Amino acid sequence: MKQFENFWDRKSLKSKLLLITIPTSIISSMLMLIFGYYIFSRYEEKMYQIARQNLRLVVTKMENELIEAEELGMDLITNETVQKALKSEQTNIRTKRIAMDYIRMAQQVYKVMQSSLAKNRDVFSISIFVEDEWYYVGNANRSYDASLLEQVQFDPLKNQNGMLWCAANYPTRRLYGIRSIKDIYHGTFQNEAVLVMEFDLEGSINSALKRSLDTSFAQEFAIYNGEAVIYSDISLNSGMEWEKDFDHKIVAVDKKRYFAAYLNESDFGWKYVFLVDYNDLFGAMQLMKYAFFFFALCMTGISMIYCHKLSLLITNRFDWLLGRMRTVQRGSFSVEQRAPLETQDEIGMVCQQFEDMVAALNKLIQDNYVKQMLIQENQLKVLQNQINPHFLFNTLQTINWKAKEKREKEISEIAEALGKLLRYTLKEDNDPAKLSKEVEVLKNYLFIQQVRYGERLSVCMEIPKDMKDKEIPKLSLQNLVENSIKHALENMLKPCVITICARYTDKGYEILVEDNGPGIRKEFRGEQTEDPEKCAGLGIGLKNIQGRLQLLFSQDSSLEIRNTGHGTLAKMEIQKREYEDGETEKEGNSGR
């Protein structure tokens, strides 16, 4: 098994397809041939049964006529007139002299014989042999005489009951039924005479053949009595085997093939042979058999050629795809013409998708190259401008020192808060940031804004202590408060109150920033696409926060800003990823 697996692994896809399809095709053809052979065998068996049945019908009808002839002979020899005429103690037909009683008795015997002859059309003549005299009725052309009894050696068989059927020569067209006439009228049972009945064997056979079910099969017929051929349409030099027992066989007679059906079921102990011209019986089927086998062989060859062509159609495109992969592996991402590969099957789609992938990869490489160039350019600009933040921090530090020297505490605090805010903003820390750090930065921002707006701005914070370590996007809280100042404080005359709070939810936690301003013109939700111009600056910053929420946390995290009827509420809902659900739930329970 391991050797076969190694052999299979070493073969190409084309060889594998051929190893699968060609044996399958050959096996299918072999099964078709076997099935055809079975069908033809069944047909030949059926033809044999028909021929044998036809033979049995012919034999049965012929033997029934022979039995009728025997019964006719039995009626004749037991006839009272015949029995009286043969008795030797009184005037009878044995008498040599001519007398009226003799003539009258002979006429009565002739009359009985003629009456019996008329009862069976297959009986040509009836004769009664009495010592050296014989009485005959039937065909005017007599085919036998008293020598027939010597020829068949009947004298030793006189004591046997029943009729002996024999022929003057073999083969013959006529049979002679011979039996002894005994004295049964007076009970002596002596042999008084011999009855001979001439039977038309050929006529009986032809009549039976005409009355058979299918005369188209009647070709040759023969009868064998165990010693000689009694009747035959077959040449005696045909080489037919009579002694052996066959059911059926193919024989050659006069250079012609015949289908021979044998029958041993006879009341007379004879063997019958029925010959049917093989071409008449099986000629059409033989032609069909050869045509079927030729067609099966042709189909096998065509299927093998088809399998080879089909394997080429499949493997050629795989070879093309393999060559393209090797080309790409060498670093060439040029897209070739795909006209020969524009097919609707899966292989064509794979080839087309590979070309699309190469084109997309080539474009990605080009875009990445351009981006890298831009990144390098920006990095150069950043290095060139690194002095600007340091110069700004140093300047704010100088202002802070001067304000302290002049004892301008407010100016000093503003400069210090601005410096801290600017330093946190420019710090390269990654998102997210802790809530406590964001609140600290927000306080610096609010200090500057409260100096600017005075009593018009009031801020209330409700941040639970156990949520100080929670994470939110960097500068998102300051952005939401700035949004409230811009759209609430600057658009109202009364003092603006901003409330900032944090709380746990079922799936995480949320940060809320609410003001008592006039509200916004259009509500914002994370799933909507906002127009920055129509939203007066809301769109860019808020979409930025929304995108960072989903990147830093889960896709279910969202930002929502809506009117409350008495102001604007900004709700930043944060949900942890699935692997953090247990921790989030635990922390949420502890905060409630």
Secondary structure, DSSP 8 states (H G I E B T S, - for coil): -HHHHHHHHHS-HHHHHHHHHHHHHHHHHHHHHHHHHHHHHHHHHHHHHHHHHHHHHHHHHHHHHHHHHHHHHHHHHT-HHHHHHT-TTSS-TT--S--HHHHHHHHHHHHHHHHHHHH-TTEEEEEEEETTEEEEEE-SS----THHHHHTT-GGGTTS-S-EEE-SSSS-SEEEEEEEEE--SSS---EEEEEEEEEEHHHHHHHHHHTSS-GGG--EEEEE-SSSEEEESS-TTS----SS--SEEEEEETTEEEEEEEE---TTS-EEEEEEEHHHHHHHHHHHHHHHHHHHHHHHHHHHHHHHHHHHHHHHHHHHHHHHHHHHHTT-------GGG--SSHHHHHHHHHHHHHHHHHHHHHHHHHHHHHHHHHHHHHHHTTHHHHHHHHHHHHHHHHHHHTT-HHHHHHHHHHHHHHHHHH----S-EEHHHHHHHHHHHHHHHHHHHGGGEEEEEE--GGGTT-EE-TTHHHHHHHHHHHHTGGG-SS-EEEEEEEEE-SSEEEEEEEE-SS--SS-EETTS---TTTTTTHHHHHHHHHHHHHHHS-TT-EEEEEE-SSSEEEEEEEE--GGGHHHHHHHHHHH-
